[in-house]
Amino acid sequence: STSEGFELLHWKAPTGGHPSSSSACRDLAWATWTVPLGWPVRGIWPRASDGTEVSSVCRSGVAPSVAGEHLLAVGEGRKLRLLRWPCVAEFAAAEEVVRHTGSIARVRFTADGERLLTAGGTDTCIMQWRLVPADQ
């Protein structure tokens, strides 16, 4: 999880405690990624960011009909941003769409990686999207 102080927090599932150090979690292979902090998502932040631009991210699995893994990022702006995973280049290029009328509170891929859901923070709408290859 993350803190309001922009810290990446790790937890031990059996005990609810913290590992002895964050470096103990450095090389773990994560099945998904849903926090806006960490090395694999460092490119999601725009120039001159104050930390409020991204409130939710989600890494996809590999969908059979779409090449590669993707990362979705949403936040205070109305934009849904689709990036390549991992997103380590600063100020990474993204495909962007605007459909919500205000901020977007959460984003998640479905288990098959071909659809995604966004939950509007201001408009309170839930939208379902389908991810299609660029050549279609």
matplotlib code that plots the C-alpha trace (Angstrom):
import matplotlib.pyplot as plt

x = [0.0, 1.0, 0.9, -0.2, 3.5, 4.2, 5.8, 5.5, 4.5, 4.9, 3.0, 3.4, 0.1, 0.2, 1.0, -0.1, 3.4, 6.0, 9.1, 12.4, 13.3, 11.8, 14.8, 13.6, 10.7, 12.8, 13.2, 9.8, 7.7, 4.3, 1.3, -0.2, 0.5, -2.2, -0.2, 1.1, 4.5, 7.5, 10.2, 7.9, 5.5, 8.0, 7.1, 3.4, 4.0, 3.7, 6.2, 5.9, 3.8, 2.5, 1.5, -2.3, -2.4, -2.5, -4.7, -5.1, -3.1, -3.6, -1.3, -2.9, -2.1, -1.3, -4.5, -4.6, -5.9, -3.7, 0.1, 2.1, 1.2, -0.2, -0.6, -3.6, -3.3, -6.1, -6.5, -7.6, -7.8, -10.5, -8.0, -7.7, -4.1, -2.9, 0.9, 3.2, 4.3, 6.8, 6.6, 10.1, 10.9, 10.3, 7.2, 6.3, 4.0, 0.5, -2.7, -5.3, -9.1, -11.5, -15.0, -15.7, -16.9, -14.6, -11.8, -11.5, -11.2, -10.2, -9.3, -9.0, -8.5, -10.7, -9.1, -8.7, -7.0, -9.2, -11.6, -11.2, -13.5, -13.2, -15.1, -15.7, -14.9, -17.0, -19.6, -20.0, -20.3, -18.8, -17.6, -16.5, -14.0, -12.7, -9.0, -8.5, -5.2, -4.1, -4.6, -8.4]
y = [0.0, 3.7, 6.4, 10.0, 10.9, 9.1, 6.0, 2.5, 0.3, -3.5, -5.9, -9.5, -11.2, -13.8, -11.3, -7.9, -6.6, -4.9, -6.7, -5.9, -3.6, -2.5, -3.9, -7.4, -6.9, -5.4, -8.4, -10.0, -10.9, -9.3, -10.8, -7.4, -3.8, -1.4, 1.4, 4.5, 4.3, 2.1, 1.5, -0.1, 2.9, 5.8, 7.0, 7.6, 11.0, 14.2, 17.0, 19.3, 16.7, 17.5, 13.9, 14.4, 13.6, 9.8, 8.1, 4.6, 2.3, -1.3, -3.6, -6.0, -9.6, -10.7, -10.8, -13.2, -10.6, -7.7, -7.9, -7.3, -6.1, -2.7, -0.2, 2.0, 5.2, 7.6, 10.4, 14.0, 14.8, 13.2, 11.2, 7.4, 6.8, 3.5, 2.9, 0.0, -2.2, -1.7, 2.1, 3.2, 6.0, 9.4, 11.2, 8.1, 8.4, 7.2, 6.7, 8.9, 9.2, 11.4, 10.1, 10.8, 14.3, 14.6, 12.8, 9.0, 7.3, 3.7, 1.6, -2.2, -4.8, -7.8, -11.2, -11.9, -8.6, -7.7, -5.3, -2.7, -0.8, 2.8, 4.3, 8.1, 10.0, 13.0, 11.7, 8.4, 6.5, 3.0, 2.5, -0.7, -0.6, -3.1, -3.2, -3.8, -4.1, -0.8, -2.3, -2.8]
z = [0.0, 0.0, 2.6, 2.4, 2.7, -0.6, 1.0, -0.5, 2.4, 2.5, 4.8, 5.9, 5.1, 8.0, 10.7, 9.4, 10.4, 8.3, 6.8, 8.5, 5.6, 2.3, 0.4, 1.5, -1.0, -3.8, -6.1, -5.5, -8.6, -8.1, -9.8, -10.3, -9.4, -8.0, -6.3, -8.0, -6.4, -7.2, -9.8, -12.4, -12.5, -12.2, -15.7, -15.0, -13.4, -15.5, -15.4, -12.4, -10.6, -7.1, -6.4, -6.9, -10.6, -10.2, -7.6, -9.0, -11.3, -12.5, -14.3, -16.8, -17.3, -20.9, -22.8, -25.7, -28.2, -27.1, -27.3, -24.1, -20.7, -20.0, -17.2, -16.6, -14.6, -13.5, -11.1, -10.5, -14.2, -16.4, -18.4, -18.5, -19.5, -21.1, -20.9, -21.5, -18.6, -17.0, -17.2, -16.1, -18.6, -17.1, -18.5, -20.6, -23.6, -23.1, -25.0, -23.3, -23.4, -21.6, -20.8, -17.2, -16.3, -13.3, -11.5, -11.8, -8.4, -9.4, -12.3, -12.6, -15.4, -15.5, -14.8, -18.6, -19.2, -22.1, -20.3, -17.7, -15.3, -14.1, -11.2, -11.4, -8.2, -9.2, -11.6, -9.6, -12.9, -13.4, -17.0, -18.7, -21.5, -24.0, -24.9, -28.6, -30.6, -32.4, -35.8, -35.3]

ax = plt.figure().add_subplot(projection="3d")
ax.plot(x, y, z, "-o")
ax.set_aspect("equal")
plt.show()
